[in-house]
Amino acid sequence: MKLYFSPGACSLSPHIVLHELGLQAQAVRVDLATKLMQDGGDFRAVNPKGYVPALQLDDGSLLTEGPAIVQYLADLKPQSGLAPANGSLERYRLQEWLNFISTELHKQFSPLFNPQSPDSVKEAQKQRLQGRFDYLAQTLGHQDYLMGGHFTVADAYLFTVLGWTAYVQMDLTPWPALQVYMQRVAQRPAVAATLEAERQAKKA
């Protein structure tokens, strides 16, 4: 397999999942500004959408969109517990979280990273995110992870997105439960290894 990624982008989520599962995949860095891969090739020839993550399977087929990719990976090793069994109510709970993170968190950050966004738009987005953070803090104030006591692919995604607060001048201090959660996830060996791998890739 090949994982097309950009350090710190939402592709960090499946990158973490790969490490959690102990699965081998070639990590191919993509420059999101130029759409060029590390070998100079045009990433849009691989994924016409032009953004990461993308996972190329061993048969050459391509899977895109982070929530789909992380579930696919988790299902390669169902015994890992990173995703509940297909067809179970818990699996739909996982998808509920993945959809929430994707639409109510991930996409809300987009205007904050856009230098063309007016300050008024950025402030409105931050207020919207603050409401979402309130909801998350209520959940994570009494359990270690989104699905309860065990880490799942939804946590890999949430950890990735919440990490962006450091780049858009959003302080998590008002939500101590989220700060503790971020520390808890960051201390997982697979997460720490992924973060280090992406730091090294950024230097290369």
VMD Tcl script that draws the C-alpha trace (Angstrom):
set ca {
  {0.00 0.00 0.00}
  {0.93 3.64 -0.44}
  {-0.35 6.45 1.74}
  {-0.20 9.87 0.13}
  {0.18 12.41 2.89}
  {1.25 15.91 3.82}
  {2.80 16.48 7.26}
  {0.25 17.82 9.73}
  {-2.66 17.64 7.31}
  {-5.73 15.44 7.81}
  {-3.71 12.55 6.36}
  {-2.12 12.33 9.82}
  {-5.21 10.38 10.88}
  {-4.74 7.32 8.60}
  {-0.98 7.60 9.14}
  {-1.60 7.12 12.87}
  {-3.96 4.23 12.19}
  {-1.33 2.47 10.07}
  {1.13 2.70 12.97}
  {-1.48 1.58 15.49}
  {-2.19 -1.50 13.39}
  {1.45 -2.25 12.60}
  {0.68 -2.25 8.89}
  {3.35 -1.52 6.31}
  {2.69 1.17 3.73}
  {4.93 3.42 1.70}
  {4.39 7.02 2.80}
  {4.51 9.40 -0.18}
  {4.74 13.07 0.70}
  {2.64 15.55 -1.26}
  {3.17 19.30 -1.43}
  {-0.38 20.60 -1.21}
  {0.57 24.02 -2.58}
  {2.17 22.72 -5.79}
  {0.35 19.35 -5.94}
  {3.71 17.70 -6.55}
  {4.86 14.46 -4.97}
  {8.33 13.97 -3.55}
  {9.49 12.41 -6.84}
  {8.26 15.46 -8.77}
  {5.17 13.76 -10.17}
  {1.79 15.48 -10.32}
  {-0.35 14.19 -7.46}
  {-3.51 15.02 -9.42}
  {-2.60 12.19 -11.78}
  {-3.01 9.89 -8.77}
  {-5.95 11.61 -7.12}
  {-7.86 14.09 -9.32}
  {-9.33 15.64 -6.16}
  {-5.88 17.04 -5.50}
  {-5.87 16.61 -1.74}
  {-4.72 14.07 0.82}
  {-5.14 11.49 2.16}
  {-5.24 8.90 -0.58}
  {-4.48 5.23 -0.11}
  {-3.31 3.16 -3.06}
  {-4.03 -0.51 -2.49}
  {-1.81 -3.37 -3.57}
  {-4.06 -4.05 -6.57}
  {-3.56 -0.47 -7.78}
  {-7.01 0.81 -6.83}
  {-7.28 4.10 -4.95}
  {-9.29 4.92 -1.86}
  {-9.82 8.54 -0.85}
  {-11.45 10.47 2.02}
  {-10.02 10.02 5.49}
  {-13.09 8.52 7.25}
  {-13.36 5.83 4.55}
  {-9.63 5.08 4.60}
  {-9.35 4.67 8.38}
  {-12.32 2.27 8.47}
  {-10.84 0.24 5.62}
  {-7.54 -0.02 7.47}
  {-9.18 -0.96 10.76}
  {-11.15 -3.71 9.03}
  {-7.89 -5.27 7.84}
  {-7.24 -6.13 11.49}
  {-10.66 -6.32 13.16}
  {-9.08 -7.82 16.27}
  {-7.39 -4.47 16.91}
  {-10.65 -2.92 18.11}
  {-9.92 0.30 16.20}
  {-13.39 -0.02 14.64}
  {-16.38 -2.00 15.91}
  {-17.76 -4.83 13.80}
  {-19.59 -3.92 10.61}
  {-23.34 -3.97 11.06}
  {-23.23 -3.36 14.80}
  {-24.78 -0.32 16.44}
  {-21.34 0.59 17.76}
  {-20.05 0.76 14.18}
  {-22.72 3.32 13.39}
  {-21.74 5.23 16.52}
  {-18.19 5.32 15.16}
  {-19.46 6.63 11.83}
  {-21.51 9.19 13.73}
  {-18.32 10.51 15.30}
  {-16.38 10.42 12.03}
  {-19.11 12.44 10.32}
  {-19.24 14.94 13.17}
  {-15.48 15.47 13.05}
  {-15.49 15.76 9.27}
  {-18.34 18.25 8.91}
  {-18.56 20.09 12.21}
  {-14.84 20.37 12.97}
  {-12.58 19.64 10.00}
  {-14.36 21.81 7.45}
  {-14.92 24.59 9.95}
  {-11.15 25.08 10.10}
  {-10.82 25.73 6.36}
  {-11.58 29.49 6.49}
  {-9.11 29.87 9.36}
  {-6.28 28.61 7.16}
  {-7.33 30.77 4.20}
  {-5.38 34.07 4.18}
  {-8.16 35.60 2.07}
  {-10.80 35.05 4.76}
  {-11.91 38.32 6.39}
  {-11.34 38.63 10.13}
  {-15.10 38.68 10.69}
  {-15.44 35.30 9.00}
  {-12.58 33.85 11.04}
  {-14.11 35.09 14.28}
  {-17.48 33.58 13.37}
  {-15.80 30.26 12.59}
  {-13.97 30.26 15.91}
  {-17.20 30.86 17.77}
  {-18.81 28.00 15.89}
  {-15.90 25.72 16.79}
  {-16.07 26.77 20.42}
  {-19.62 25.43 20.59}
  {-18.44 22.14 19.13}
  {-15.59 22.03 21.65}
  {-18.12 22.45 24.46}
  {-19.93 19.36 23.21}
  {-16.71 17.34 22.93}
  {-15.58 18.37 26.40}
  {-18.84 17.08 27.86}
  {-18.16 13.67 26.33}
  {-14.45 13.50 27.09}
  {-14.87 14.86 30.59}
  {-16.01 11.43 31.80}
  {-14.37 8.96 29.41}
  {-10.91 8.52 27.94}
  {-11.87 8.26 24.27}
  {-14.78 9.10 21.99}
  {-16.15 5.55 22.07}
  {-15.54 5.06 25.78}
  {-12.51 3.38 27.29}
  {-10.66 2.36 24.13}
  {-8.94 4.20 21.28}
  {-10.54 4.01 17.82}
  {-9.99 5.51 14.39}
  {-12.30 8.37 15.42}
  {-9.74 9.40 18.03}
  {-6.98 9.44 15.42}
  {-9.11 11.86 13.40}
  {-10.12 14.06 16.33}
  {-6.53 14.28 17.59}
  {-5.45 15.41 14.12}
  {-8.09 18.12 13.82}
  {-7.78 19.45 17.37}
  {-4.05 19.75 16.77}
  {-4.76 22.49 14.26}
  {-5.84 24.86 17.03}
  {-2.17 25.60 17.63}
  {-1.88 27.07 14.13}
  {-4.99 29.27 14.15}
  {-4.59 30.98 17.52}
  {-7.22 28.95 19.35}
  {-6.37 28.13 22.95}
  {-7.79 24.91 24.40}
  {-7.33 26.14 27.99}
  {-11.10 26.72 28.43}
  {-11.59 23.00 27.78}
  {-9.28 21.13 30.19}
  {-10.90 17.83 29.21}
  {-9.72 18.37 25.64}
  {-6.22 19.28 26.80}
  {-6.00 16.08 28.86}
  {-7.38 14.09 25.93}
  {-4.76 15.50 23.55}
  {-2.00 14.62 26.01}
  {-3.40 11.13 26.46}
  {-3.51 10.43 22.73}
  {-0.09 12.00 22.09}
  {1.46 9.62 24.62}
  {0.36 6.53 22.70}
  {3.52 4.96 21.22}
  {2.04 4.66 17.72}
  {0.92 8.30 17.76}
  {4.31 9.53 18.98}
  {6.04 7.46 16.27}
  {3.78 8.92 13.58}
  {4.33 12.49 14.72}
  {8.09 11.93 14.66}
  {7.92 10.37 11.19}
  {6.01 13.38 9.90}
  {8.44 15.80 11.56}
  {11.30 14.05 9.78}
  {9.41 14.09 6.48}
  {8.88 17.82 6.83}
  {12.62 18.34 7.19}
  {13.48 16.21 4.17}
}
mol new
graphics top color blue
foreach p $ca { graphics top sphere $p radius 0.5 }
foreach p [lrange $ca 0 end-1] q [lrange $ca 1 end] { graphics top cylinder $p $q radius 0.2 }
display resetview
